[in-house]
Amino acid sequence: MKDISLDPISRIEGHLGVKVKYDHGEYVDARVEVTMFRGFENLLLGKEPQTAINLAGKICGVCGATHTLVATEAMEMASGVYPSEKVIAFRNIAYSLADVMYNNLVVSFLFQGIDYSTEILKEKSPKDYERGKDTSCQFKDIHGYNKISDIMDNLYFGKEIYKEAFKLQTNLRDLATLIWLRYPQPLSLRPGTLSIRDESAPQKIKEFLKGDKIIQKLLYIMADLRDFYTGFYKDIEEDFVSYGLLESSDYNADYENMDDWGKKRLFPPAIIRGREIVEDRLSKILLGIRVDVEGRPYENWKQEYTQDELGNELDEKHPWNKETKLGNLLNTNFIPTIKQYYNGQVFMPSTGDLARLYTMRLLKGKVKALGYEWEPRGNNVIERTFARVFTIAFLKEFLEGVEIPQGNTEVIRGQRNYKLAVGAQDAPRGSNGHWVIVDGNKVKKYQIVTPSERNFSPMGGPVERSIIHQRVDDERGIELHPLRIVRSFDPCSACSVHLEYKDKRVMIPV
């Protein structure tokens, strides 16, 4: 038996490691570790709501827009306000570009693509490259590569596909900044409104996307790689969770109406078990979350709330009750275990682009983009990767057809505000939620559950399950396959390392 320690893992966002045991041609154990403390929530305590929004956007340098947007929606619920249809449309355009499309390009081609490049394969998996030389591309008339090996030859740093993806992600961030005003920490978002400086931004974005040919090329490159690697990596359960993505014009930030406006998101929310939707009410999905810190270097907390403001039962381990308290540092794996409860059952579904596509297909029917129809083929490395690129193409078509409603950007007053509030929408890598309790115009409690906390949960989370029992036919790639699996989940643990130092000593988490 071999012990393999992959720490730190490169070409991800943040700090992450995995320890793997290998025996007789397969991985027999896997343990995810995040060895840096994340206590960002404590920075927000006692702050005014708008200040908390501004700080939340600084959690991460990759997905700052999702944290700013979700924090804004949480404060809209807390304040009893919501945006106009025009503001919603502008927000959707900017968020589609960055975080989602930009992030997915970076992860798929600048982080993951290198793992499938000739330079890596010749050393770690030469049989794949030889097979690629004998495999014709089905979509060569679209992307221009005759053989799979030709694609592999152009995935490495500085090669053609890498450079095209690099330039495109820069363009998408620049376009998003027309609306966000700054990225990755947007300046324009406010509860119930948006500061718009360029009314023509949506038209400029449409013109760019209609003239772009790279997204289609990248989609069909990944479609050929999808076919090539089908059956290569093991599937885990087709259990998924999504909070949905991109609000409809019916969004009003009212907790009592959350299930209605949540279902009308472009990508609707759902819990899926074994390819079947078992819950599509956003409020019920959120009420079923449990955060477990057993065996982690955190202290437990006392339950303060037994019900939400509509009378629904709250568990002690629900985010509205949770507090972030650093405890015993003998164990320095700081990632908690996130569990989903539904009808008395507990499970740990994966989240991300694949979860959204499964949900959309089950609830809305066929999903197509740029002439390609997505169909489910399991929950594995290449399917998660392809879903990421397919989403880019889908949003390109969506943005090309967006129309901006007439009206203004004035704040709309809702029916009521809530002391216990939540903002929950998918980040590129999956379900992202901010739970806030506001008391006297100050933040009393704040908790964040990120998608990577779900996917990388220890003690049997999706990443660990994906590695265990994966077969290896060439020991030269013994380290490559766990890395491919990890990167296929688009990990982001940059929201770490928030400590107060004084006289060169760690004092307290702040």
N, C-alpha and C positions, 0 to 999 in steps of 0.2 A: 504493500500500500504506500502511495506517495502523498505527502502533504504539500499542497501548493498554496502559497500566499501571494495574492495579487493586490498589493497595497503600496502606494496609491495607484489608482487606475487613471490613466491619462485619457485624453479625448472624451472627457465628460465635463459637466459643469459642477464644480464643487469638489468635495473630499469624500472618497468612498473606497472601501476595500472589500475583498471577499476571500475567504479561506475555504479551500476545496480539498476533498479527499478523493483520490483516484485509485481504482483497483480493478484489474482484469478487464480493461477496455471500456470502463465507464466511471463516471463520477458518482460516488456513493454518499457524499455528504457535502453540504455547502452552508456557509455562515456569512451573512452580510454584516459589515461593520462600518459605522460612521463614528470616527474617533474625535470629533470636534463638537463642542457644546453648541446647541442652538437655543438661544433664549431671547429671540427678538421680541416676543410678546411682552416681555417685562419692560422693554423700552417704551411701550405705548401706554402703560398704566399711568393714570393721572393726567393724560394729555387731553386737550380739546379735540373733538371729532375731526376737524379739518387737519389739524396737526398730525393726528394718527394716520390719516390717509397719505399725507406727504411722506411720513416715515415708512409706511408699509411698502411704498413703491421702491424703497431702497433696500428691501430684503435681498434682492437678486439683481445682478447685472445682465441677466439673460431674459428673465420673465418678469421684469418690473411692471409692465403694463397689466399683466393679469392680476398681480397683487394690488396695484392701484385701483383697477376697475372693480375687483371684488370687495376691496375695502370701501370704495365709494358706494357700492350697492348696499353693503352692511349699514353704512351711515345714513343712506337714504331711508332704509327701513326704520332705523333708530330715530330719525328726524321727522318721518312722516311726509317725505317729499319724493317726487319722481320727475324724470325728464320728459320733454316733449318728443313727439315722433321724429322730428328733425334731429334732435340731439341723439336719439337712439340710433338712427341711421348713420350719423357721423361716427359714433362710437364703434359700431359694428364694422365699418370700413377700416378704421384705424387698427382695431384689434385683429381683424382678419390678416392684415398685412404684417403687423408686428404687435403681438408676439407670434401668431400662429404660423403664417407662411414662412416668415424669416427664420424662425426657430427650426421648423421642419427641414428647411434646406440645409441649415448648418449641421444639424444632427445627422441627416441622411447621407450627405455627401462630403462634408468636411470632417466629421467624426467617424461615422460608421463605414463610409465607402472605402476608406483606406484598408479596412480589414479584408476586403474582397479584391484588392489590387494585386497585380502581377508581382510586385515587389514583396508583398507579404506571402502570397500563395507559393511562390517558388521555394521559399524557405520553410513554411509551416504546413502547407497542404498542396504539394506538387501534383497529386492526382487530380485535384479540382481544376488546376490550370490546364493539364493535358486534356481533360474531358472538355474544357471550354474551347480548346482549339478544334475539337471535332463537332462542336454544337453550333448550328446556324441560328442566327437571331430571327425570330418570327417577325419582329417589327423593324427590320433593317431599313425598309423604305422610309420610315419616319425619322429614325435617329441616325442612320448612316453607317452603323457598324455591322459588318457581315457576320462575325463570329462572337460568341460570348467572350472569348479571350481578347478580342479587340476592345470590348468594354473594360475588361480587367486591366488592359494596358494603359487605360486613360483615367483611372480612379485615384492614383497616388498624388501626393503633394505636387502641385505645379503642373499636373497633366491637364489635358483638355477639359474633361468633365469637371474636375476639381475647380479649375479656373472659371468655368462658366457658372457654376453654382456659387462660387465666391463673389463674383461680380453681381449676380442677381440678388443675393441676400442683402448686399449693400444697397442696391436700388430700392428694394422693398422697405428697408428701414428708413431710407430717405423719404420715401413717399408717405409712410406712416407719420413721420415727423411733421408733415404739413398739417396734420390734425392734432397729434399729441403735443406739438411744439418743442418737446424734448424727449429723447429716448435714450436709454431704457426706463427712465423715470419720468412719465408724462407730467406735464405742467398744466394741461388744459382741463383736467377733470375736476369737477366740483359736485357735491350732492345736488342732484336735480338739474344739472346743466353742464355746459361745456363751453370753454372760451374758444370761439371760432375766429381766426384771423384771416383765413383764406376761403371764401365761399366757393371758389372754383376748384378746390382741392379734389372733390369726387370726380370731376370731369378730367382733370389731369391724370388721376389714377386710372380711370377707364382707358384713356388714350394710351397710356404706357402698356397696360395689360393686353389690350387688343393688338398692339404691335409686337408683343413678346412672343417668341417661338421657342424659347429655352425650356419653359415649363413643360410643354408638350414633349419635347425631346427627352427631358429627364424622367417624365412619367413612363414613357415606353422603354427607356433604358432599364428602369427598375422593374417594369413588367416582364422583360426578358430574364432578368436576374431572379425574379419571383418564380418563373417557370423552371429555371435551371436548378434552384435550390429547394423546390417543393419536395417534401419527404426527407430532407437531409436532417432537420432538427426536430426534436420531439415536441409534441403538443402537450400543453397543460389544459386543465379544465376550461371550457368555454363559459367561464363565469366572469362577468364584467360589471363595472359600475361607471356611470357617467352622470354628471349634474346637468349636462346640456351645454350648448354654446350658442351665443349670439341671440340677443333679445328680440322679440317681436314688438310691434307697436302697442301691444296690450300690456306691456310691462308697467306695473305701478308700485313696485317695492312693498306691497302690503302682504304681510305674512299670512293673513287669513286667505288671501287669494293666490298664494304662491303656486299651488298645484295647477291652477288655471293658466297663469302666465308662463309658468315653467314649461308646460307641455307645448306651448306655441313657439319655443325657441327653434331656430333653424335646425340645430341638432338637439333633439329632445332628450330629457333625462330618463334614466332607467336603471334598474337592477336586472341583470340577466343571469340565469342559472341554466347551464346546459342548453344554450341556444334559445331559451324561452324567457320572455319577459315576465317577471314575477311582481314587479312594482314599477310604476311610472309616475308616481306622485312625489314631487321633489321634496316636500316637507317630510314625508314618511322615510324617504331615503336618508335625509339628514338626521332625523331622530334616531335612526338605527346605528349611528356611528359610536364606537367605543374605543377609547385610547387606553392601552394597557402598558404600564411602565414597570411591570414586575421583572426583576432581574436587571433593570437599567439603573443608571446612577441618578435617579430622580426620587424625590420624596413623594409619597402619596398625599392626597388632599382630602379635605372634608367636603361632603356634599352640602351645598347651600341651597340648591333649587331642586324641587321634586316635580315641578310642572313648568311648562312654558306658559305664555300668557293666554293661550287658548285652551289650557287644561290638559294638554298632552303630557304623559308621564316622561320624566327625564331620569336617565340612569346616572349613577354616581360617576361613571366613566365617560359621560357625554362631554363634549367640548365646552358647553355652557357651565359645567361644574369644574372642569379641569383648571389647575394652576401649574405654572412652570416653576418648579423648585428644585434646585440642584442639591443632591444629597451625597451619598457615599461615592467617592471617586475610585474605589477599588476596581469597579467595572467602568471602563471608559468607552463602551459602545452606546452612543447617545440616541440611537434611533428607536422610537417607541414602536409598539405593535398596534396596527390599526385593524380593527375587526368590524365587520358589518353584520348586524343582527336583522333578521327578518322572520316573522312568524315563529319565534322561538328557536330558530336555527342561527348558527354563527358560521361565517365563512370569510375568506379573504380574497375577494375578486381583484382582478387586474383592471387597470384604467389607462386611458390614452386614446389615440386615434382609432385603434382597432375597436375599442369599446363603443366609440361614437358611431362608427360605420355599421357595426352589428345592430345597434339600437335604431339607427335611421332605417336600415333595411327592414327590420321587423315591424317598425311602426308606420313607415311611409312607403315601403315598396322598393323597387329597383333603384340603385344608386349609380349614376353615370357621371363621367367627367371626360371631356375632350375625346369622346368617342369610345371610351373604355368603360365597360360595366363591371363594377366591383361585385364579387360574390365571395361568401365566406369559405375559407379553406382551413380553418383551425386557428389555434392560438400558439404561434411559434415565432422564432426569430425573424424569418423572412416575411411572415404575414404582418408582424408589427411594423417592420421596416417599410413594406410596400404601402400599408395604410397611411403612414406618415406622408409619403410622396403623393399618394392619391388625394389626400386632403388638400394639398397645395393646388392641384389641378381643379378640384371641386370648388375651392374658394376663388380661384381665378375666374371661373365661369359665373359664380355668384356675384362677384364684384363688378363684372362687366355688365350685369343686368340691374344693378341697384339703382333705384330712383330716390331722390331726396324729397321728402314731403315738404309742402309749403308750411310756413309758420315761423315761429320765433324760438328762442332758446331760453325763455323764461322758466323759472322753477314752478312746478305745479304742486299745489298742496293736496296731499292725500287725506284719507278719512281719519287716520290716527297715526301716532308714533308708537314705538315699542321699546321697552327697557331692554329686553332680550332680543337682539337682532342678529341676523346672519346674512352674509353675502356668499353665494356659492355658484360658481360657473367653472367650466373646464378651462384649465390652462392647456397649452399644446400637449403636454405630457399626461394630462388627465385631470381628475376632479380636485378642485382647489376651493377650500372653504375658510372663511373668516367668521368667527363667532365673537360678538362683542356685547358687553353689558355696559350701558351708559347710565350714569347716575349724576344728576346735577350738572349736565353738560361736561362731564369728565368721564374718561374711560375707566370703569371700575375693573373690568376683566377683558382680556383679549386672548383668543386662542386661534391658532392657524393649523390646519391639517392639510398638508401638501400632497400632491399625487405621488411623489417619490416616497413619502412615508408609507403610502399604501403598497406600492409595488415592491419596495425594498424592506418591508416589515420583516424583522427576524422571527424565528420560530415558525417557519412554514409559510412565509409570504410568497408571492408569485415568482420573484427572481430565484429564490432558493429552490422552489419546486421545479423551475425550468432547467436548472443545472443538474439536479440529482437525477441519475439514471440516463443522462445523455450519453450515448455511445460515442466512442472515439476509435476511428479505424487507422489512425496514423499518430503515433505518440509525438511526432515532431510538432503537432498542433495541440498538444495537451494544454497549453496556456491560452491558445487562440480562442477556443470555443467558449469558455466561460466569459471571456471579454466580449465576444460577439453577443452573447446572451445578455450581459449587463447593459451594453450600449443599445440593444434593441428596445429597452424600456426607457430610453432617453432620461437617464438619471440626472437629477439636479439637487444637490445638497449644499448649494452655496450659502443658504441662509443659516450659516453656522458661525461660531466663534464670536460671541458677544459677551465679553467679560470686562469687568472694571479692574483696572490696575492702579495700584498706589504704592509708591516706594518699591517698585519692581516686584510686587507680590500681587497675586490674584486675591481680590477682596471678596466680592460677591458678584453673582450674575446680575446684570442691569437690564 
